[in-house]
């Protein structure tokens, strides 16, 4: 997303961020801008005696099984290494579960691909804590 004043406040108030991104050129450009803003936030944080804001992970989402998305994921991985997490696929179930105000596990417990994707995210977040 386009950085705003809200992002500045969140960057100062948080210790760790997860950055979702699409595997599209404009989103990758936005990721670069977000990382610049995090560096700026770290200067503000230092002024308050706060530790650096860490990037816990970059989460490619809305991914499709296309050559273009695979190439962009590889480019991300070359640049950021292990900070790039496995992709979350483009699935209507994410929007539907959100609309219904339900967790994916409750909304569609038989959608094994979506369940596996969210379980991987949860596992990685737990390792960061």
Secondary structure as the mmCIF struct_conf table of DSSP 4:
data_model
#
loop_
_struct_conf.conf_type_id
_struct_conf.id
_struct_conf.beg_label_comp_id
_struct_conf.beg_label_asym_id
_struct_conf.beg_label_seq_id
_struct_conf.end_label_comp_id
_struct_conf.end_label_asym_id
_struct_conf.end_label_seq_id
HELX_RH_AL_P HELX_RH_AL_P1 UNK A 5 UNK A 13
BEND BEND1 UNK A 15 UNK A 15
STRN STRN1 UNK A 16 UNK A 22
BEND BEND2 UNK A 23 UNK A 24
HELX_RH_AL_P HELX_RH_AL_P2 UNK A 25 UNK A 47
TURN_TY1_P TURN_TY1_P1 UNK A 48 UNK A 49
HELX_LH_PP_P HELX_LH_PP_P1 UNK A 50 UNK A 53
STRN STRN2 UNK A 54 UNK A 61
BEND BEND3 UNK A 62 UNK A 62
STRN STRN3 UNK A 63 UNK A 63
BEND BEND4 UNK A 65 UNK A 65
HELX_RH_AL_P HELX_RH_AL_P3 UNK A 67 UNK A 80
HELX_RH_3T_P HELX_RH_3T_P1 UNK A 81 UNK A 83
STRN STRN4 UNK A 84 UNK A 85
HELX_LH_PP_P HELX_LH_PP_P2 UNK A 86 UNK A 87
STRN STRN5 UNK A 89 UNK A 89
HELX_RH_AL_P HELX_RH_AL_P4 UNK A 92 UNK A 100
TURN_TY1_P TURN_TY1_P2 UNK A 101 UNK A 101
HELX_RH_AL_P HELX_RH_AL_P5 UNK A 104 UNK A 107
TURN_TY1_P TURN_TY1_P3 UNK A 109 UNK A 110
HELX_RH_AL_P HELX_RH_AL_P6 UNK A 112 UNK A 128
#
